[in-house]
Amino acid sequence: MRKQAQLEKIEKVIEGLTPREQLKLVEKLAQRLRKTELASKKRHDWNKLYGLGKGLWAKEDAQDYVNRQREERF
């Protein structure tokens, strides 16, 4: 509940800002979130996936397999 009270205080402060100040705040928050999101994204080693599904379509054309899987999803 403490966080809720903090958020309510922040909202009251924001309400006292001019529209221009509110917009500036939103821009700063968006920039901060973008940085956080980019920093938290993990890099994937796509080479680890090489050959992973080769047994799934042993004697079947890969495109036919993919088409069949797509049809089965719906």
C-alpha positions as a Markdown table, in Angstrom:
| # | Residue | x | y | z |
|---|---|---|---|---|
| 1 | Met | 0.0 | 0.0 | 0.0 |
| 2 | Arg | 2.9 | 2.3 | 0.5 |
| 3 | Lys | 3.7 | 2.4 | -3.2 |
| 4 | Gln | 0.1 | 3.3 | -3.9 |
| 5 | Ala | 0.4 | 6.3 | -1.5 |
| 6 | Gln | 3.6 | 7.3 | -3.2 |
| 7 | Leu | 2.0 | 7.1 | -6.6 |
| 8 | Glu | -0.9 | 9.3 | -5.4 |
| 9 | Lys | 1.5 | 11.9 | -4.1 |
| 10 | Ile | 3.4 | 11.9 | -7.4 |
| 11 | Glu | 0.1 | 12.3 | -9.3 |
| 12 | Lys | -0.9 | 15.3 | -7.2 |
| 13 | Val | 2.5 | 16.9 | -7.9 |
| 14 | Ile | 2.1 | 16.2 | -11.6 |
| 15 | Glu | -1.3 | 17.8 | -11.6 |
| 16 | Gly | 0.3 | 21.0 | -10.5 |
| 17 | Leu | 2.6 | 21.1 | -13.4 |
| 18 | Thr | 1.9 | 23.0 | -16.6 |
| 19 | Pro | 1.1 | 20.9 | -19.7 |
| 20 | Arg | 4.6 | 21.7 | -21.1 |
| 21 | Glu | 6.2 | 20.5 | -17.9 |
| 22 | Gln | 4.1 | 17.3 | -17.9 |
| 23 | Leu | 5.1 | 16.6 | -21.5 |
| 24 | Lys | 8.7 | 17.1 | -20.6 |
| 25 | Leu | 8.3 | 14.7 | -17.7 |
| 26 | Val | 6.7 | 12.1 | -20.0 |
| 27 | Glu | 9.5 | 12.4 | -22.5 |
| 28 | Lys | 12.1 | 11.9 | -19.7 |
| 29 | Leu | 10.2 | 8.8 | -18.4 |
| 30 | Ala | 9.9 | 7.4 | -21.9 |
| 31 | Gln | 13.6 | 7.9 | -22.5 |
| 32 | Arg | 14.4 | 6.2 | -19.2 |
| 33 | Leu | 12.2 | 3.2 | -20.0 |
| 34 | Arg | 13.7 | 2.8 | -23.4 |
| 35 | Lys | 17.2 | 2.7 | -21.9 |
| 36 | Thr | 16.1 | 0.2 | -19.3 |
| 37 | Glu | 14.4 | -2.0 | -22.0 |
| 38 | Leu | 17.4 | -2.0 | -24.2 |
| 39 | Ala | 19.7 | -2.8 | -21.3 |
| 40 | Ser | 17.6 | -5.7 | -20.2 |
| 41 | Lys | 17.3 | -7.3 | -23.7 |
| 42 | Lys | 19.4 | -10.4 | -23.9 |
| 43 | Arg | 21.4 | -11.2 | -27.0 |
| 44 | His | 20.6 | -14.6 | -28.5 |
| 45 | Asp | 23.2 | -16.8 | -30.0 |
| 46 | Trp | 21.3 | -17.9 | -33.1 |
| 47 | Asn | 24.1 | -20.4 | -34.0 |
| 48 | Lys | 22.9 | -22.6 | -31.1 |
| 49 | Leu | 19.7 | -23.1 | -33.0 |
| 50 | Tyr | 21.4 | -24.5 | -36.1 |
| 51 | Gly | 20.1 | -27.9 | -37.0 |
| 52 | Leu | 17.7 | -28.0 | -34.0 |
| 53 | Gly | 14.6 | -29.0 | -36.0 |
| 54 | Lys | 16.1 | -31.2 | -38.7 |
| 55 | Gly | 14.5 | -34.3 | -37.2 |
| 56 | Leu | 11.1 | -32.8 | -37.3 |
| 57 | Trp | 10.8 | -33.1 | -41.0 |
| 58 | Ala | 13.1 | -36.0 | -41.7 |
| 59 | Lys | 11.7 | -37.0 | -45.1 |
| 60 | Glu | 9.4 | -34.1 | -45.6 |
| 61 | Asp | 10.0 | -30.9 | -47.5 |
| 62 | Ala | 10.6 | -28.1 | -44.9 |
| 63 | Gln | 8.2 | -25.7 | -46.5 |
| 64 | Asp | 5.4 | -28.4 | -46.6 |
| 65 | Tyr | 6.1 | -29.0 | -42.9 |
| 66 | Val | 5.8 | -25.3 | -42.1 |
| 67 | Asn | 2.6 | -25.0 | -44.1 |
| 68 | Arg | 1.1 | -27.9 | -42.3 |
| 69 | Gln | 2.0 | -26.5 | -38.9 |
| 70 | Arg | 0.5 | -23.2 | -39.8 |
| 71 | Glu | -2.8 | -24.8 | -40.8 |
| 72 | Glu | -2.9 | -26.8 | -37.6 |
| 73 | Arg | -2.6 | -23.7 | -35.5 |
| 74 | Phe | -5.9 | -22.4 | -36.8 |
